[in-house]
Amino acid sequence: MYFILWIWFGILLLITIIDTIWLIYRIFFRHSRNIFITDSIDLIIKSHIMKEKEFPHFLHYFPIDNIFVLRIISSNSNSLIVAEVLCELFQRRLHHDSDV
């Protein structure tokens, strides 16, 4: 019985380590963040002219803590809510030139 329990805890440890590495990749690497933001905001913003001018600047200065919160929101709700939050942040960045 203890041997089976020991194997089970080993499997859980391995899964936890892999999931932690995957979470670190998704949050800290810029490429992964840019893909997440681009895929999410494409649901709302269809104007490619606005995206071409201001969107790279928006992507470059988007903070990591906002990405973390958006990932938590996306895991607990649907992608449309994340897209609406991103659209609002993008609009505030465009019109008020404030920090997101």
N, C-alpha and C positions, 0 to 999 in steps of 0.2 A: 504494500500500500504506500509506504513512504517513497519507494522508488518511482512509482507512477506520479505521485505528487511532486517529486523533485523534477521529473521530466516536464510536467505541466508548467511549473514555475520557470524552467529554462526556456520553454517555448514562449511564454508570456514576456520574459525578459528580452528575447530576440525580437519579438514583434514590437515591443516598446522602443527598443533602440532604433529599429528601422523607421518607425513612425516619427521619432524625434529627428532623425537625420532628414527625412522628407520634409518635415515642417520647417527646419532650419533652411533648407534649400528654397522652399517656396517663399519664405519671408525675406531672407537676406540677400539673395542673388537678384540683381536688377532685371535680368532677362525674364525670370519667372514672374516678378512683380509687373513688368510691362505687359506681358501676355495676359495676366489676370485683369489688369485695368482695361486694356484694349478690348478684350472679349466682353467684359461687363458693360462698358460704356457704349459699345456698338449697338446694344439693344435700344438705346434711347436716342443717341445723337446720330443722325443720318447725313448731316451736312459735312461733306468731305472738305469743303473750303475752310470751314472753321477748324476742323481737325488738323489740316495741313499746317496752318499758321501757328496756332497756340498749343496744340496738343503735345508736341515733343517737349516744350518747356514745362508743361503740366506734369508730364511723366518724369522728367528729370528731377524735379524738386518735390515730388510726392513723398511724404515722410513714411518711414517704416512702421511707426505706431498706427498710422491710419490703415495701412495694409493689414496689419494684424487684426484690427477691429473689423475691417471689411471681410476678412476671412472668417471670423467668428460669426458675423451676421450671415454670410453666405452658407455656413454650415448649419445654421439654425432657421433659415428662411429660404425663400426662393431667390433666383438671380435677378429678378425684376426689381426687388427692393434694393439690392446692392447697386444696380444700374441707376436707380433714381437718386440714391445718396451720392454716387460718383458724379452724376449729371449736375446735382446741386453744387457740389464742390467745384466742379469745372466752371459753372456759370459764375460762382462767386469769385473765382480766380480771374475770369475774363472781365467782369464788370467792375469789380472793386479793386482789382490788382492786389488782393490781400493774400496772405499766406494760408494755405489750405490746412 
